[in-house]
């Protein structure tokens, strides 16, 4: 074993003195001295980083797309699509290929109380 330790030491690794002492002191053949166990320290608290602010809504003088409307309503894009399709949300259709929202109409819809689940 001494040969193995010298080889290990040549690579820059040497067994820790506490590890050797605990192996020698453990078991029935030990010296009878109590073995001190190392206590684990609780992990350091994680540092929380400041949340990156959500992307800002487009200006009110532009039409909003589904994602902007979903961000404003704090809903998913699929919820916005479903409510636009069934006529619940005020929506403008663009030549059959897309939908857009006028911010003032969407705000008025929320303030009118229609956002509470009532359908038109």
C-alpha positions in Angstrom: 0.0 0.0 0.0 2.9 2.3 0.7 3.9 1.8 -2.9 0.5 2.9 -4.1 0.6 6.0 -1.9 4.0 7.0 -3.4 2.6 6.6 -6.9 -0.4 8.6 -6.0 1.7 11.3 -4.5 3.8 11.5 -7.6 0.6 12.6 -9.5 -0.1 15.3 -7.0 -2.8 13.4 -5.1 -2.3 12.3 -1.5 -5.0 10.8 0.7 -6.5 13.2 3.2 -5.3 12.8 6.7 -8.8 12.7 8.1 -9.8 9.9 5.7 -6.8 7.8 6.8 -7.7 8.4 10.5 -11.3 7.5 10.0 -10.4 4.3 8.2 -7.9 3.4 11.0 -10.4 4.3 13.8 -13.4 2.5 12.4 -14.3 -1.1 12.8 -13.8 -3.5 15.7 -10.0 -3.3 15.5 -10.0 0.5 16.0 -8.2 2.3 18.8 -11.5 2.9 20.6 -11.3 6.7 20.1 -14.5 8.2 18.8 -14.4 9.2 15.2 -15.3 12.7 14.5 -17.7 13.1 11.6 -17.7 16.1 9.5 -21.0 17.9 9.6 -22.4 19.1 6.3 -23.0 22.8 6.0 -26.3 23.8 4.4 -26.0 24.9 0.8 -25.5 28.6 0.3 -28.7 30.4 -0.7 -29.1 30.9 -4.4 -28.8 34.4 -5.6 -31.7 35.4 -7.6 -31.1 37.6 -10.6 -33.4 40.5 -11.4 -36.1 39.4 -13.8 -35.8 40.7 -17.2 -38.8 42.9 -17.8 -41.3 41.6 -20.3 -41.2 43.0 -23.7 -43.2 46.3 -24.0 -46.4 46.4 -25.8 -46.4 48.1 -29.2 -47.6 51.7 -29.2 -51.3 52.5 -29.2 -51.1 54.0 -32.7 -50.2 50.6 -34.2 -52.3 47.5 -34.6 -51.5 44.8 -32.2 -50.9 41.2 -33.3 -52.1 38.1 -31.4 -49.0 38.0 -29.2 -49.3 41.7 -28.1 -53.0 41.2 -27.3 -52.2 38.0 -25.3 -49.5 39.9 -23.4 -51.9 42.8 -22.7 -54.7 40.4 -21.6 -52.3 38.1 -19.7 -53.6 35.1 -21.6 -52.1 32.6 -24.0 -52.0 33.2 -27.8 -54.3 30.2 -28.3 -56.9 31.7 -25.9 -56.8 35.0 -27.9 -57.2 33.1 -31.2 -60.2 31.2 -29.8 -61.9 34.3 -28.5 -61.3 36.2 -31.7 -62.8 33.3 -33.7 -65.9 33.0 -31.6 -66.5 36.8 -31.7 -65.7 37.5 -28.0 -62.8 39.8 -28.7 -63.0 42.9 -30.9 -60.8 42.0 -33.8 -59.9 43.3 -37.3 -59.4 40.8 -40.1 -56.7 41.6 -42.6 -57.7 40.3 -46.0 -58.4 36.8 -44.8 -54.9 36.1 -43.8 -54.4 37.5 -40.3 -56.0 39.2 -37.4 -55.1 42.4 -35.6 -56.4 44.3 -32.6 -57.0 48.0 -32.1 -55.5 48.8 -28.7 -58.3 51.3 -27.8 -61.0 48.7 -28.6 -59.3 46.0 -26.6 -58.9 48.3 -23.6 -62.6 49.3 -23.9 -63.5 45.6 -24.0 -61.6 44.9 -20.8 -63.0 48.0 -19.0 -66.6 47.1 -20.1 -66.4 43.9 -18.1 -66.6 41.6 -21.0 -63.3 40.2 -20.0 -65.0 38.5 -17.0 -66.2 35.7 -19.1 -69.4 37.1 -20.6 -69.8 36.7 -24.3 -71.4 39.1 -26.7 
